[in-house]
Amino acid sequence: MDTQAIRDRIELIRSKREVLLKLLEQPDLGTLRIDVNQALEEMDDLLEDFDSTFTVTN
């Protein structure tokens, strides 16, 4: 897999983060809230790792 394909997939993941945030706002989420929070944390970790690995600093 080339670098651009990885970047494209990461941007797709980044765009899906908003869906989880909106889901978290639902008042009737119940215990699923724990899973949504965990998914957000893991997604943020993934995005942070990607940025630190593939972002060139000047």
FIFIMAR-762754 format. One line per field, with one value per residue: residue number from 1; x, y, z of N, C-alpha, C, CB in turn; residue in one letter. Coordinates in steps of 0.02 Angstrom, whole numbers, plus 32768, in hexadecimal, padded with zeros to 4 digits. Glycine has a CB too. Layout:
N
seq <- (NUM;...)
npx <- (X;...)
npy <- (Y;...)
npz <- (Z;...)
capx <- (X;...)
capy <- (Y;...)
capz <- (Z;...)
cpx <- (X;...)
cpy <- (Y;...)
cpz <- (Z;...)
cbpx <- (X;...)
cbpy <- (Y;...)
cbpz <- (Z;...)
type <- (A;...)
This chain:
58
seq <- (1;2;3;4;5;6;7;8;9;10;11;12;13;14;15;16;17;18;19;20;21;22;23;24;25;26;27;28;29;30;31;32;33;34;35;36;37;38;39;40;41;42;43;44;45;46;47;48;49;50;51;52;53;54;55;56;57;58)
npx <- (802B;801E;805B;8000;7F86;7F77;7F6F;7EF6;7E9B;7EA7;7E75;7DF2;7DCD;7DDF;7D78;7D09;7D06;7CB6;7C37;7C36;7C40;7BC6;7B71;7B91;7B50;7ACE;7A45;7A0E;7A6C;7AA3;7AFD;7B4B;7B8F;7C0B;7C52;7C53;7C9D;7D17;7D36;7D49;7DBA;7E1A;7E1B;7E4A;7ECA;7F00;7EFC;7F52;7FCA;7FDC;7FEC;8061;80BA;80B4;80B4;8114;8189;81C4)
npy <- (7FC6;806C;810E;8177;8134;8108;8183;81B1;8155;8171;81F3;81D7;8191;81F8;824C;8204;8211;8276;823F;81E6;8242;8284;8219;8203;826B;8244;822D;81B4;814F;80F7;806C;805E;80D1;80C7;8075;80C7;8133;80F0;80CC;814B;8175;8117;8132;81B5;819E;8151;81AF;8210;81C7;81AD;8230;8256;81FE;820E;8296;8317;8376;841D)
npz <- (8000;7FD4;800C;7FF3;7FE9;806C;80AD;8075;80AA;8132;8135;8117;8189;81E5;81BD;81E6;826D;829D;8296;8302;836A;8360;837B;83FF;843B;8447;84B1;84DB;84DB;8536;8578;8509;84F8;8536;84DD;846C;849B;84B0;842C;83F4;843E;8413;838B;838C;83BF;8357;82EE;8321;8329;82A1;8270;82B2;827A;81ED;81D0;8199;81EA;81ED)
capx <- (8000;8048;804F;7FC3;7F4C;7F72;7F55;7EAF;7E75;7EA8;7E47;7DAF;7DC3;7DD9;7D36;7CD7;7D09;7C7C;7BFD;7C3A;7C31;7B7D;7B53;7B9D;7B1F;7A8C;7A36;79F8;7AA2;7AAC;7B41;7B70;7BB8;7C4F;7C71;7C5E;7CD6;7D53;7D44;7D66;7DFE;7E45;7E20;7E77;7F0E;7F15;7F09;7F8E;8002;7FE5;8007;80A7;80E3;80B5;80B8;8159;8191;81F8)
capy <- (8000;80A8;8142;819D;810A;810B;81C7;81B3;812E;8196;822A;81BA;8185;823A;8267;81DD;8222;82A1;8213;81CE;8279;828E;81E0;820D;829D;8225;8224;8170;8123;80C3;8051;8065;810D;80B0;805D;8100;8156;80C9;80D3;818E;8176;80F0;8157;81EE;8183;813E;81EC;822E;819E;81BA;8274;8259;81D5;8223;82DD;832F;83B5;8447)
capz <- (8000;7FD1;803E;7FE3;7FFA;80B5;80BD;8062;80DC;8171;812E;811C;81D1;8205;81AD;820A;82B4;82AB;82A0;8347;8397;835E;839D;8446;8452;844E;84F9;84EA;84C5;8569;8582;84CB;8500;8548;849F;8441;84B8;84A2;83E5;83EA;8459;83E7;834C;8399;83C5;8313;82C7;833D;8312;8259;8267;82C8;824D;81A7;81C7;8196;820E;81D0)
cpx <- (802D;8032;800F;7F85;7F41;7F55;7F0B;7E84;7E71;7E78;7DFE;7D9E;7DB7;7D93;7CFE;7CD4;7CCC;7C3D;7BFC;7C2A;7BE6;7B59;7B59;7B6B;7ADA;7A7D;7A25;7A2E;7AB0;7AF4;7B6B;7B9E;7C01;7C74;7C81;7C9A;7D17;7D67;7D63;7DAD;7E2E;7E4F;7E50;7EBF;7F29;7F27;7F48;7FCD;8010;8006;8050;80D5;80EA;80B9;8100;815C;81CC;8223)
cpy <- (803E;80DD;8168;8174;810A;814E;81CC;818E;8151;81D1;8212;81AC;81C6;8257;8243;81EE;824B;8277;81F9;8205;8287;8256;81E9;823F;8280;8216;81DB;813C;80EB;80AD;8053;80A1;80FA;809A;8096;8129;8132;80CE;8117;8192;8151;8113;8192;81D7;8171;817C;820F;8209;81AA;81FD;8277;8230;81F2;826E;82F3;8372;83DC;8464)
cpz <- (8000;8003;8031;7FF4;8046;80CA;80AD;8094;811F;816D;8130;8165;81F5;81F9;81D3;8255;82C9;82B9;82E9;8378;8399;8382;83E9;8464;845E;8498;850B;84D7;84F7;8570;8543;84CC;850F;8508;846F;845A;84A9;8458;83D5;8403;842B;83A4;8355;839F;8380;82EB;82E0;8327;82C8;824E;827C;829B;8208;819C;81CB;81BA;81F0;8206)
cbpx <- (7FCF;8047;808A;7FC2;7F57;7FB6;7F7C;7EA5;7E94;7EEF;7E53;7DAA;7DFF;7E0F;7D29;7CE5;7D49;7C70;7BFF;7C7F;7C56;7B64;7B74;7BE4;7B1B;7A87;79FD;79B7;7AE1;7A80;7B3D;7B40;7B9C;7C4C;7C44;7C1E;7CCE;7D47;7D04;7D3B;7DFE;7E27;7DDB;7E62;7F0E;7EDD;7ECD;7F8A;7FF5;7FA1;7FDE;80AD;80C4;8079;808E;8172;819D;81D9)
cbpy <- (8000;80C5;8173;81B1;80C2;80FF;81FD;8195;80E8;81AE;824F;8179;8160;826A;8262;8193;8249;82D1;81D8;81B1;82B8;8292;819F;8225;82D6;81E4;8251;8161;814B;8087;800A;8069;813A;8075;802A;812C;815E;807F;80C9;81C2;8156;80AB;816F;8213;8145;8117;821A;822F;8154;81B7;82A6;8240;8190;8209;8301;8336;83A9;8480)
cbpz <- (803D;7F8A;8040;7F99;7FE1;80D7;8095;801C;80E5;8182;80EC;80F2;81EF;81EB;8162;8201;82C4;8271;826E;8355;8381;8315;8387;8451;8420;8424;850D;84C4;84BC;8559;859D;8490;8537;857B;847D;843D;8504;84B5;83BC;840D;84A0;83DD;8335;83D8;83F2;82F1;82CC;838A;831F;8234;828F;8311;8248;8185;81FC;814D;825A;81A6)
type <- (M;D;T;Q;A;I;R;D;R;I;E;L;I;R;S;K;R;E;V;L;L;K;L;L;E;Q;P;D;L;G;T;L;R;I;D;V;N;Q;A;L;E;E;M;D;D;L;L;E;D;F;D;S;T;F;T;V;T;N)
